[in-house]
Amino acid sequence: MRLPSVDVHASFVEAMAEFLAECGGDPERTTMVGNELVDDRWRTPEGFADYVASVRADAVRPRQAGWMTQTTWWWCAGSTYLGRIDLRHGLTEALRTEGGHIGYDVRPSARCRGDATAMVAAVLPHARAMGIDAVLLTCNAGNLASRRVIEANGGELEAERGNRCRYWITLKSRCG
């Protein structure tokens, strides 16, 4: 897990093409990847450098009004971008309903290899270091892969609300 950097540009562009093929470029997609598919400045090396700087700056000041500050790490194998994980430093009312403290995406060609489970495990000590005692993660009720990732990391289902599952992972005993 590492902070975003420009050395993975080619692989990042390939990953975004995979996400685009998967979701069909739906501009209404409300995930971090969906937002980035619309804001495609990452396509060029110059734009990618600007994009990386803005993602890193989110830890101090969010890019959009109403967003929470968050730290983003990229999951890479060498210079191959595999996915991202975001740790939101707190919860807005919107994040309490959908999103939670942690969000993650794994590029389609890298799924089903344990990377998402490892990413969540790797970010939990960072949440604890920020003073967060329990993290909220949400996922679509039908997303069995995400449910397994969250549960493998100690997530306990609080409730299913509509099509969303709300899980909490208590950090006191997990991250010392």
Backbone bond lengths (Angstrom), bond angles and torsions (degrees), N, CA, C in turn:
res aa  C-N    CA-C-N  psi(-1)  N-CA   C-N-CA  omega(-1)  CA-C   N-CA-C  phi
1 M - - - 1.449 - - 1.517 107.33 -
2 R 1.317 116.58 130.35 1.456 119.74 -179.36 1.520 110.37 -147.22
3 L 1.298 115.10 160.60 1.459 119.82 177.12 1.525 109.15 -67.70
4 P 1.338 117.31 151.13 1.464 120.23 179.60 1.528 111.88 -56.28
5 S 1.335 115.67 141.57 1.460 121.25 178.54 1.518 109.33 -148.90
6 V 1.332 115.41 159.22 1.462 121.17 -173.61 1.521 113.66 -74.44
7 D 1.316 119.10 -12.60 1.466 120.21 -174.64 1.523 114.06 -70.70
8 V 1.323 118.81 -8.72 1.464 120.74 179.62 1.536 112.55 -105.81
9 H 1.322 116.72 18.76 1.465 120.02 -173.40 1.526 113.41 -51.61
10 A 1.308 118.48 -53.58 1.475 121.12 -176.06 1.523 110.96 -59.03
11 S 1.312 116.59 -43.96 1.455 120.87 -179.46 1.529 111.54 -68.87
12 F 1.321 117.38 -36.42 1.458 121.63 177.70 1.522 110.10 -62.63
13 V 1.323 117.05 -44.20 1.470 121.12 178.93 1.533 109.85 -61.24
14 E 1.331 117.12 -41.82 1.473 120.81 176.77 1.527 110.73 -61.21
15 A 1.332 116.81 -43.01 1.463 120.58 179.64 1.522 110.66 -63.56
16 M 1.317 117.33 -42.11 1.461 120.19 179.82 1.528 110.87 -64.73
17 A 1.325 117.71 -34.45 1.467 120.50 175.04 1.532 110.24 -63.08
18 E 1.330 116.96 -37.94 1.465 120.85 176.92 1.534 110.79 -64.45
19 F 1.328 116.65 -44.77 1.466 120.05 178.15 1.527 110.65 -62.65
20 L 1.322 116.65 -42.18 1.458 121.02 179.67 1.524 110.72 -61.17
21 A 1.318 117.17 -44.23 1.467 121.10 178.25 1.532 110.72 -63.03
22 E 1.320 115.67 -35.87 1.461 120.29 -178.12 1.523 112.52 -69.55
23 C 1.334 116.59 -44.09 1.470 119.33 -174.90 1.517 112.80 -101.32
24 G 1.318 118.37 -2.20 1.454 121.13 176.93 1.514 114.55 72.37
25 G 1.328 117.22 13.88 1.458 119.44 178.09 1.510 113.72 73.87
26 D 1.317 118.06 23.68 1.456 122.71 -179.22 1.525 110.14 -60.93
27 P 1.340 117.77 110.68 1.474 119.47 -178.00 1.524 113.05 -68.83
28 E 1.322 118.65 -11.43 1.462 121.44 179.35 1.520 112.08 -85.80
29 R 1.316 117.71 -3.93 1.459 120.58 -179.39 1.523 108.96 -62.01
30 T 1.304 117.14 129.69 1.467 120.93 -171.58 1.517 112.72 -106.02
31 T 1.315 117.99 25.37 1.457 120.71 177.10 1.525 109.12 -96.41
32 M 1.316 115.88 171.16 1.463 119.39 175.51 1.522 110.24 -59.84
33 V 1.328 117.65 -43.29 1.463 119.92 178.79 1.524 110.02 -63.04
34 G 1.328 117.07 -41.42 1.462 120.03 178.03 1.515 112.21 -58.78
35 N 1.323 116.60 -41.69 1.462 120.61 177.19 1.521 111.11 -63.63
36 E 1.323 116.19 -39.02 1.456 119.55 -177.90 1.525 112.55 -74.13
37 L 1.327 117.29 -27.73 1.459 119.21 175.70 1.525 110.48 -66.21
38 V 1.331 116.23 -33.11 1.466 120.67 177.30 1.532 110.16 -75.83
39 D 1.329 117.29 -44.98 1.472 122.94 178.92 1.527 107.86 -91.56
40 D 1.305 116.41 81.45 1.464 121.09 -169.54 1.527 114.58 -94.16
41 R 1.307 117.15 32.10 1.469 119.05 178.39 1.522 112.13 -63.02
42 W 1.311 118.06 -15.41 1.463 123.83 -179.40 1.523 112.82 -68.46
43 R 1.316 117.76 -8.86 1.477 120.66 -176.31 1.529 112.97 -65.37
44 T 1.326 117.83 -35.62 1.464 120.81 -178.28 1.524 109.48 -100.32
45 P 1.319 118.27 154.06 1.472 119.57 177.77 1.530 112.83 -56.72
46 E 1.334 117.66 -40.48 1.466 120.18 -179.89 1.529 110.61 -67.48
47 G 1.327 115.59 -44.52 1.461 119.81 178.48 1.512 111.90 -64.78
48 F 1.333 116.21 -35.73 1.459 120.37 179.93 1.526 110.72 -65.15
49 A 1.317 116.57 -40.67 1.472 119.80 177.74 1.525 110.00 -60.68
50 D 1.324 117.52 -41.31 1.463 121.98 177.71 1.528 110.24 -66.02
51 Y 1.319 115.92 -42.39 1.456 121.50 178.94 1.537 110.52 -60.93
52 V 1.322 117.39 -48.13 1.473 121.87 179.28 1.531 109.67 -58.00
53 A 1.313 117.09 -44.69 1.470 120.49 179.54 1.533 110.86 -61.16
54 S 1.333 117.73 -39.98 1.466 119.63 -179.05 1.528 111.56 -70.64
55 V 1.332 117.50 -37.13 1.472 120.19 177.52 1.527 109.70 -64.29
56 R 1.308 116.80 -42.93 1.470 119.98 179.00 1.524 111.39 -66.45
57 A 1.332 117.12 -34.37 1.462 121.38 -179.99 1.528 112.59 -71.13
58 D 1.330 117.80 -18.64 1.472 121.20 178.01 1.519 112.47 -57.18
59 A 1.325 117.11 -22.95 1.461 120.53 179.69 1.524 111.16 -69.55
60 V 1.331 116.36 -18.77 1.462 121.07 -179.56 1.524 111.12 -108.52
61 R 1.320 115.90 -41.96 1.465 121.59 -177.32 1.526 107.62 -147.14
62 P 1.354 117.38 122.20 1.459 119.07 -177.99 1.526 112.43 -65.97
63 R 1.333 115.24 150.05 1.465 121.78 -178.49 1.518 113.44 -66.65
64 Q 1.316 117.18 -30.88 1.457 120.32 -175.47 1.514 110.63 -125.94
65 A 1.324 116.03 147.68 1.456 121.18 176.40 1.524 109.24 -59.77
66 G 1.316 115.96 139.18 1.454 120.99 179.23 1.518 114.18 87.88
67 W 1.328 117.34 -8.97 1.462 120.67 177.61 1.521 109.51 -87.09
68 M 1.308 116.17 156.84 1.457 123.11 177.28 1.529 108.55 -92.92
69 T 1.325 116.30 149.47 1.465 117.98 171.18 1.525 107.98 -59.77
70 Q 1.310 115.68 146.51 1.465 119.84 -178.52 1.510 109.56 -154.91
71 T 1.311 114.49 149.72 1.454 120.84 173.29 1.525 106.97 -104.40
72 T 1.316 115.74 133.21 1.461 122.21 179.54 1.514 108.90 -114.35
73 W 1.317 114.76 133.87 1.464 121.51 172.10 1.515 107.93 -119.81
74 W 1.316 115.14 150.22 1.457 120.57 175.50 1.517 108.83 -106.62
75 W 1.304 115.24 142.47 1.463 123.31 177.68 1.517 105.79 -101.60
76 C 1.302 116.55 116.74 1.463 121.42 -173.98 1.523 110.63 -133.28
77 A 1.312 114.94 153.94 1.463 122.75 168.15 1.514 104.85 -114.36
78 G 1.329 116.36 99.58 1.464 120.18 -172.27 1.515 108.84 64.99
79 S 1.327 116.67 -123.28 1.464 119.98 178.57 1.532 111.92 -100.51
80 T 1.341 116.27 18.01 1.462 120.48 177.51 1.516 109.42 -98.67
81 Y 1.327 115.51 117.58 1.461 122.65 178.63 1.528 109.04 -74.72
82 L 1.340 116.31 123.25 1.460 121.49 179.08 1.520 112.79 -107.13
83 G 1.333 116.94 -30.09 1.452 119.59 -178.44 1.509 111.66 175.52
84 R 1.329 114.16 -174.47 1.462 121.23 -177.61 1.510 109.07 -139.77
85 I 1.318 115.21 154.98 1.454 120.79 171.68 1.519 107.34 -138.26
86 D 1.320 115.13 135.23 1.460 122.19 -178.71 1.516 109.03 -115.73
87 L 1.312 116.52 133.59 1.456 122.42 173.95 1.520 107.21 -113.57
88 R 1.314 114.93 110.27 1.465 119.98 178.10 1.523 108.08 -80.45
89 H 1.312 115.31 136.53 1.465 120.89 -172.15 1.522 113.08 -76.48
90 G 1.292 117.65 -7.72 1.459 124.06 178.71 1.515 108.30 -168.99
91 L 1.317 116.10 -171.23 1.465 120.43 -179.16 1.510 110.75 -125.00
92 T 1.319 116.42 129.81 1.455 122.07 168.03 1.526 106.67 -86.27
93 E 1.304 117.09 172.23 1.470 119.06 176.36 1.525 110.28 -60.49
94 A 1.318 117.27 -39.61 1.466 120.32 179.50 1.528 111.09 -64.16
95 L 1.333 117.30 -41.17 1.465 120.42 179.74 1.521 112.17 -68.92
96 R 1.325 117.30 -26.00 1.463 119.95 176.37 1.536 110.53 -66.69
97 T 1.317 116.06 -28.63 1.463 121.30 -179.64 1.517 111.31 -88.57
98 E 1.308 115.67 -47.58 1.460 120.81 -176.19 1.521 109.29 -144.01
99 G 1.305 116.42 120.69 1.462 120.19 177.45 1.507 112.87 124.82
100 G 1.325 117.32 -58.29 1.451 120.68 179.63 1.519 113.63 71.69
101 H 1.337 115.67 -163.95 1.466 122.20 179.71 1.516 112.44 -76.45
102 I 1.318 117.21 -32.01 1.459 121.22 -171.52 1.519 110.04 -123.06
103 G 1.318 114.92 133.34 1.456 121.72 172.36 1.515 108.27 -131.35
104 Y 1.296 116.86 147.46 1.466 119.83 -179.12 1.516 110.19 -150.72
105 D 1.305 114.71 154.35 1.462 122.80 175.09 1.521 107.37 -140.36
106 V 1.313 116.43 138.95 1.456 122.26 172.46 1.526 106.11 -119.96
107 R 1.320 116.07 131.84 1.460 119.13 -178.66 1.529 109.49 -59.09
108 P 1.317 117.71 144.06 1.467 120.76 -174.48 1.525 114.97 -51.99
109 S 1.312 119.13 -39.55 1.468 120.65 -177.37 1.527 113.00 -73.16
110 A 1.338 117.78 -8.45 1.475 120.97 -178.35 1.529 112.19 -111.59
111 R 1.305 116.99 8.68 1.467 119.62 -177.55 1.524 112.25 -77.29
112 C 1.312 114.44 163.44 1.476 124.15 175.56 1.524 112.43 67.83
113 R 1.342 116.52 28.98 1.464 120.42 178.11 1.523 112.29 -122.30
114 G 1.324 116.70 4.13 1.461 120.12 178.66 1.514 114.58 93.55
115 D 1.329 118.05 1.01 1.466 119.68 -177.49 1.527 112.38 -64.35
116 A 1.330 118.24 -42.40 1.471 119.78 -179.02 1.521 110.86 -62.83
117 T 1.318 117.07 -42.71 1.469 120.56 178.70 1.526 110.08 -61.82
118 A 1.316 116.79 -43.02 1.466 120.96 179.51 1.526 111.43 -66.82
119 M 1.325 117.97 -37.86 1.465 120.74 179.17 1.520 111.07 -63.33
120 V 1.318 116.54 -46.38 1.468 119.48 179.82 1.530 109.44 -62.27
121 A 1.318 117.47 -44.50 1.472 120.42 178.29 1.523 111.15 -59.25
122 A 1.327 117.03 -39.24 1.465 120.87 -177.73 1.521 112.89 -70.90
123 V 1.326 118.33 -27.69 1.465 120.15 -176.69 1.531 112.40 -87.04
124 L 1.321 117.87 -20.08 1.474 119.84 -176.63 1.529 113.24 -58.96
125 P 1.338 120.89 -42.59 1.473 119.03 176.90 1.533 112.74 -62.11
126 H 1.319 117.81 -30.63 1.469 120.65 177.30 1.533 110.27 -67.58
127 A 1.332 115.85 -39.99 1.469 119.39 177.47 1.520 110.10 -62.52
128 R 1.318 116.53 -44.39 1.463 120.94 179.89 1.524 110.50 -62.87
129 A 1.328 116.90 -40.57 1.467 120.99 178.80 1.522 111.54 -63.26
130 M 1.332 117.54 -25.94 1.469 121.69 176.71 1.522 112.05 -81.63
131 G 1.330 116.60 -3.01 1.463 120.25 179.79 1.517 113.39 90.41
132 I 1.304 117.75 12.76 1.461 120.99 177.47 1.524 107.41 -86.49
133 D 1.330 116.53 120.81 1.464 120.90 -177.04 1.523 113.24 -87.50
134 A 1.320 116.95 -24.47 1.465 121.72 178.46 1.522 107.09 -148.37
135 V 1.336 115.58 134.23 1.466 119.86 -179.91 1.521 109.60 -107.00
136 L 1.315 114.16 142.71 1.457 122.32 176.84 1.523 108.44 -99.47
137 L 1.320 116.10 131.14 1.461 122.45 172.08 1.523 107.08 -126.84
138 T 1.318 116.48 139.98 1.456 120.16 176.44 1.526 108.73 -124.86
139 C 1.319 115.05 155.08 1.462 120.22 175.49 1.519 108.31 -155.28
140 N 1.311 115.73 162.55 1.454 120.03 174.50 1.522 108.61 -63.81
141 A 1.315 116.44 140.06 1.458 121.19 -177.93 1.527 111.54 -57.37
142 G 1.305 117.88 -34.55 1.457 121.51 -179.05 1.514 114.90 -83.04
143 N 1.336 118.18 -2.29 1.460 121.50 -178.91 1.527 108.64 -87.38
144 L 1.321 114.98 81.61 1.465 119.89 -175.64 1.519 112.41 -64.19
145 A 1.328 117.60 -31.90 1.468 119.98 178.66 1.527 110.20 -63.38
146 S 1.336 117.92 -46.97 1.469 119.86 178.63 1.515 111.50 -65.22
147 R 1.298 116.85 -37.79 1.459 119.21 178.37 1.530 110.19 -60.88
148 R 1.330 117.03 -42.31 1.475 120.62 179.04 1.525 111.15 -65.48
149 V 1.332 117.00 -39.85 1.471 120.99 178.24 1.524 110.10 -60.08
150 I 1.315 116.35 -48.43 1.466 121.43 -177.69 1.529 110.30 -65.02
151 E 1.316 116.43 -45.96 1.471 120.44 -179.42 1.527 111.36 -65.30
152 A 1.334 117.84 -35.67 1.469 120.91 178.17 1.520 111.52 -64.51
153 N 1.322 116.92 -22.23 1.458 122.14 178.86 1.528 112.37 -99.48
154 G 1.318 116.74 16.11 1.459 120.53 176.10 1.507 114.81 92.51
155 G 1.317 118.15 8.94 1.453 120.83 -179.94 1.513 112.33 -65.47
156 E 1.322 114.61 132.59 1.462 121.02 177.29 1.519 108.11 -112.60
157 L 1.326 115.45 125.94 1.464 121.02 -178.61 1.519 109.56 -66.86
158 E 1.332 115.46 119.57 1.462 120.76 175.85 1.521 109.82 -84.94
159 A 1.339 115.05 -46.48 1.460 119.18 -175.67 1.519 110.27 -167.02
160 E 1.308 114.07 158.26 1.456 121.82 168.12 1.509 105.57 -110.73
161 R 1.318 115.92 118.95 1.462 120.84 -179.70 1.519 107.44 -119.14
162 G 1.314 114.61 110.67 1.457 118.05 -175.77 1.512 108.71 63.69
163 N 1.310 115.50 -123.83 1.465 121.06 179.74 1.533 112.15 -98.19
164 R 1.333 117.98 10.55 1.464 121.20 -176.23 1.519 111.14 -112.78
165 C 1.324 114.82 138.05 1.462 121.83 171.54 1.524 107.90 -101.88
166 R 1.319 115.81 137.20 1.465 122.48 178.09 1.525 108.18 -112.87
167 Y 1.313 115.24 120.35 1.460 121.99 179.60 1.520 109.54 -118.60
168 W 1.330 115.75 145.89 1.458 122.08 172.36 1.521 109.01 -120.40
169 I 1.327 115.31 137.98 1.452 121.77 171.67 1.517 106.69 -116.33
170 T 1.342 116.41 117.96 1.454 121.81 178.54 1.526 108.31 -81.34
171 L 1.336 115.98 131.38 1.460 120.50 -173.07 1.515 114.44 -101.54
172 K 1.291 118.99 -17.89 1.470 120.71 -175.27 1.508 111.54 -51.79
173 S 1.308 118.15 -50.52 1.462 119.70 -175.80 1.523 112.08 -86.04
174 R 1.329 118.46 -18.88 1.456 121.69 -175.95 1.520 113.24 -83.86
175 C 1.329 116.17 -35.52 1.474 119.41 -169.60 1.519 111.66 -122.63
176 G 1.294 118.62 24.83 1.448 124.88 174.49 1.448 115.34 50.10
